């Protein structure tokens, strides 16, 4: 009788830990997706600004013959 109670509690503990791990994994995926979408929205103007001086610099260089 006592051993069956321990087994039931252990099964419930494993089940609870599995649910917690699953929920934690889902929350981390959601946070990562939000972080990536925010960083991609902010990165586009930075890339465009960094390319403009490169193009100006390439146009200013004289050709040597």
N, C-alpha and C positions, 0 to 999 in steps of 0.2 A: 504493500500500500504506500509506504513512504517513498520507495524508489520510483513509483509511477508518478507521484506528485513532483518529484525533482525533474523527471523527464519532461513533464508537461511544462513546468516553469522554464526549463532550458529551451524547449521548442518555442515558447512564447518570446523568450529573450532573443533568440536568433531571428525570429520573424520581425520583432520590433527593430532590431539593428539593421535588417535588410531594408525595411521601409525608410528608416532614417538615412541610410546610405543612398537610396534611390532619390529621395527628395533633395538631399544635398547635391547630388550630381545634376539634377534638373535645375536647381537654383544656380549652380556654377555655370552651366551652359547658357542660361538666360542672361546672366551678368556678362559673360564673355561676348555674347551676341550684341548686347547693348553697347559694350565698350568698343567693339569693332565697328559698329555702325556709326557711332559718334566720332571715332577717330577717322573713319573714311570720309565723313562729311567735312571735317575740319582739315583734312590733308589735301583736298583738291585745290583750294586757293593757294596753299603754300607751294605746291608743285608748280603751279602756273606762275607764281611770282619768282621762283628760283630759276625758271627757264628763261624769263625775259632778259636778265642781265647776261646770260650766256649768249643769247642771240645777238645782243648789242655788241658784246665783246668780240664775237666772231666777225661782225660786219666791219668793225673799226680796224682790224688787222690788215696792213697793206700786204700785197703779194710781192715776194722777192723773186727777181729773175737773174 
